[in-house]
Amino acid sequence: MHIPLRAPFRFTHTLNFLRAFSPMSGEQRIGRDTLVKSWIVRGKPVTVSMKQDGERLTCAFDARLDAATEAALRDRVAAFVSADEDLTELYALAARDERFAPVADKLHGFHHPKFATPFDPGADRAALERRGKEYGAWIGHWALYLWAATLSSTVAA
């Protein structure tokens, strides 16, 4: 199975983040350039091995899947790695911020993994509805900055 990736995309940044994000430790295996993660998709446990191959993510899984389950798995993996996330606006904001620009340059191509919990979408929506889209972008911008500052020694240039 192949998932198209919206450029720029550097899976190594995703792997570096997941290595350092302790709340998810033990949920997956992280290799030098691969991620192995399991989900329950349409009631079936599936383990997926993911690796970037140019402008796509190549996924191998451990079970035979019908077309509907494979489509659901494709959607789950694509959402988790933010495969279709458009970073254009983030890079435009970063270019205008002298403190954040070097961080954005160092993490160019990092698509933040999405966490599938009931709390995440509600928290995002609450922040955006209470403060507006610009506030939500600002929060995300600085959250990324703070996270990147703590990992500056582990992020590949």
C-alpha positions in Angstrom: 0.0 0.0 0.0 1.3 3.5 -0.9 0.2 6.8 0.6 1.1 10.0 -1.3 2.9 12.6 0.8 2.4 16.3 0.4 5.8 17.9 -0.1 7.9 18.9 1.7 7.8 15.7 3.8 10.7 14.2 5.8 9.6 11.1 7.7 12.9 11.2 9.6 11.5 14.2 11.5 8.3 12.2 12.4 10.5 9.4 13.7 12.7 11.7 15.7 9.6 13.3 17.3 8.1 9.9 18.2 11.4 8.7 19.7 11.4 11.7 22.0 7.6 11.8 22.8 7.4 9.7 26.0 3.6 9.4 26.2 3.7 7.2 23.1 6.8 5.1 24.1 6.0 1.5 23.7 3.1 2.0 21.3 5.3 1.4 18.2 8.8 0.3 17.1 11.0 3.0 15.6 13.9 2.0 13.3 16.4 4.3 11.6 13.9 5.0 8.8 10.9 2.9 9.6 7.9 2.9 11.9 6.0 -0.2 12.9 2.6 0.6 14.5 -0.5 -1.4 15.2 -4.2 -0.3 15.0 -7.5 -2.0 15.2 -9.2 -1.2 11.9 -12.8 -2.2 11.4 -12.5 -4.6 14.4 -9.3 -6.3 13.1 -5.8 -5.8 14.6 -3.3 -4.8 11.9 0.4 -4.0 12.3 1.8 -1.7 9.7 5.5 -1.1 8.7 5.9 2.4 7.2 8.9 3.8 5.3 9.2 6.9 3.1 9.9 6.2 -0.5 10.3 9.5 -2.3 7.0 11.3 -2.4 5.0 8.4 -0.9 4.9 6.3 2.3 5.2 2.6 1.6 3.2 0.5 4.0 3.4 -3.2 4.5 0.9 -4.9 6.8 0.8 -8.3 8.5 -2.7 -9.4 7.5 -4.8 -10.0 4.5 -7.3 -7.2 4.3 -10.5 -6.7 2.3 -10.7 -3.6 0.2 -12.8 -1.6 2.7 -10.5 -2.4 5.6 -7.4 -1.5 3.5 -9.0 1.8 2.6 -9.8 2.5 6.3 -6.2 1.6 7.2 -4.9 3.9 4.4 -7.0 6.7 5.9 -5.8 6.0 9.4 -2.1 5.9 8.5 -2.4 9.0 6.3 -4.1 10.9 9.1 -1.6 9.8 11.7 1.4 11.0 9.7 -0.4 14.1 8.4 0.4 13.0 4.8 -1.8 15.7 3.2 -1.0 18.6 5.6 -0.3 21.8 3.7 2.6 23.6 5.4 2.7 26.6 3.1 1.1 28.9 5.6 3.3 27.8 8.5 6.4 28.4 6.4 5.1 31.9 5.4 4.6 32.7 9.1 8.0 31.3 10.1 9.7 33.4 7.4 8.4 36.6 9.2 9.5 35.5 12.6 13.3 35.9 13.2 13.3 33.5 16.2 11.2 30.8 14.7 12.6 30.9 11.1 15.8 28.9 12.0 13.6 26.3 13.8 11.3 26.0 10.8 14.4 25.6 8.5 15.8 22.9 10.7 12.5 21.0 10.8 11.6 21.7 7.1 9.3 18.9 6.0 8.2 17.8 9.5 4.5 16.9 9.5 3.3 16.5 13.0 1.8 13.1 13.8 -1.9 13.2 14.8 -3.1 11.4 17.9 -6.5 9.7 17.7 -8.0 10.4 21.0 -11.4 11.8 21.8 -9.8 14.8 23.5 -7.6 16.0 20.7 -10.3 17.2 18.2 -12.3 18.8 21.0 -9.4 20.7 22.3 -8.4 22.0 18.8 -12.0 23.0 18.0 -12.4 24.8 21.4 -9.2 26.8 20.9 -10.2 27.8 17.4 -13.8 28.6 18.2 -12.9 30.7 21.3 -10.1 32.6 19.8 -10.4 32.2 16.0 -8.2 30.6 13.4 -5.3 33.0 13.8 -5.1 32.2 17.5 -5.1 28.5 16.8 -2.3 28.9 14.3 -0.3 30.9 16.8 -0.7 28.3 19.5 0.4 25.5 17.0 3.3 27.7 15.8 4.7 28.3 19.3 4.0 24.7 20.5 6.1 23.5 17.6 8.8 26.1 18.5 9.0 25.0 22.1 9.1 21.3 21.2 11.8 21.9 18.6 13.9 23.9 21.0 14.0 20.9 23.4 15.1 18.6 20.6 17.6 20.8 18.8 20.4 18.3 19.5 18.5 15.3 18.1 17.0 16.8 14.9 19.0 16.1 11.7 20.0 19.3 9.9 
